[in-house]
């Protein structure tokens, strides 16, 4: 028997950062995001030997260790430890697990959190665990943020579990409400035609940026907190623009939210990112932002569809690359062979 799973990566359209404690605990957060056709993948193959065979190209880990021993792939080890703790031993003496991602770690598309959801979904399929979307996302969040003490927010796990366009509310005590949006097909087509996804060619660790953001919130920084309030409101405003198909308003909100986000931490932008923005804007882009914590990874750029080719050609002169994409409706899925 072979068990496989797949979970979609996401674009953080608006509100990113307001899902991170302590802001979400103090003020409540709002995030608008959408999953795309770039994914995380996992395969589990039961073994008759008491071994854990890991091939995690996304983490650069290839190892064979006794079952229950650390493999050097923290996401896999963390999920396995929590599965055993909460649900008991897996139904085989050992197993081989293979994981990989369509985007590099630190790309701003939620790769690490999506991978945790993907691995967890694979175990749930193997063991017949009745985990719904909320339970899957909540457990993935706890594994990553609490068991493994990895910095970050809450939106990525819920985006990967639910899929599609979602407006999310983050309240105190880790309460999350996911509101799936019924976006008309023509609006999705127009948005895809109006957006260019550009990978800067450089990944980054979000931990330091998130730590600076958390420090600013805890210290009561008026500039940072007011910026976060505006970022939170941008998710509400962008939701309305999206549902109405108002691309001009969508672009305006995207651009203003990026200006506010840059006030949260010094490392959110840098000369490399600014150069890419300048090149894109000079070629006809209207607005843009970096997906995720910032500092590198993927940039989302809004363009007039009639000038899309000009923007892509201009960006092709830079070290990064334009990545074709489409929005997707499905969240994490798993199946047996």
C-alpha positions, 0 to 999 in steps of 0.5 A, a space after each residue: 500500500 502507498 499513501 499520498 497527499 497534496 496540499 496547495 500553497 497560497 498567496 497572501 492577498 491582504 491582512 498578512 501579519 494580523 494573524 500573528 500573536 500577540 496582535 491577533 490576541 490583542 486586537 483580532 486579525 483579518 486575512 484574505 488569501 487564495 490557494 494556487 496550483 503550486 503544492 506540497 506533496 507527501 508519500 508514505 510507504 509502510 515498511 516491515 522493518 522498524 525503520 524511518 526512511 526519510 527523503 525530504 528534498 524540500 528540507 535537504 534531508 535523506 536519512 534512514 534511522 530507527 523508528 522513533 529516532 530524530 531524522 533531521 527533518 523537523 517537520 516530519 519528526 514533529 508530525 510523527 511525534 504528535 500523531 503517536 502522542 494523540 492517536 497511538 502507533 502507526 499501523 506498521 513497524 516502520 515507514 518510508 516518507 517522501 516530501 517535496 514542494 513546488 516552491 522553495 522554503 522561505 518563498 512567502 507562499 506558506 511552504 513550511 505550514 503547507 507541508 505540515 498540513 500535507 504530511 498530517 493529511 497523509 498520516 490521517 489517510 493512512 490511519 483513518 483519522 476523522 480530521 475535518 478541515 478545521 481539525 487538520 489546520 488546528 493540529 498542524 498549527 499546534 505542531 508547528 508553532 507549539 510543539 516545534 516552536 517555529 515562528 509564524 502566524 495561523 493563516 497558512 495552515 487554514 489556507 492549505 486545509 480549506 483551499 480556495 479564496 478565504 476571508 479568515 478571522 483570527 481571535 484570541 485563544 487561537 480561535 479561527 473562523 474561515 469564511 469561504 468566498 464565492 468568487 464569480 468565475 469571470 472575476 477569477 479569470 480577470 484577476 489571473 490575467 491582471 496578476 504577475 507572480 515573480 520569484 525574486 530568486 532569493 528565499 529568506 527566513 521569516 523568523 527574524 522579520 516576524 520577531 521584529 513585528 511581534 516586538 513592535 506590537 508588544 512594545 506598544 509602538 504606535 506607528 507599527 500598531 496603527 499600520 497593522 490596523 490599516 493592514 487588517 482593514 485592507 483585508 476587509 476592503 479587498 474582500 469587497 473589491 474582489 467580490 465586486 470584481 473591482 480590479 482598480 480598487 483591488 490594486 489600490 488596496 494591495 499597493 497601500 497595504 504594502 506601504 503599511 507592511 514596510 513600516 512593520 520591520 526593516 527587513 521586509 524590503 531591501 534593494 533587490 525587492 525595490 529594484 524589481 518593483 521599479 522595473 515592473 512599475 516602469 514597464 506598466 505594473 500598477 501595484 504590488 506586494 511581497 507575499 508572506 513576511 517579506 525580505 524575498 520570495 515571491 512578489 505579486 504584481 497587478 497589471 493591466 492585462 494589455 500590458 502584462 507581456 511588457 511587465 513580464 519581459 522587463 522582469 525577465 532581465 532580472 535574476 528572478 523569474 516569472 512563475 505562471 499560476 492559476 487559482 485553485 479551489 481544492 484544499 489538502 487531499 489524500 488517497 491510497 494506492 
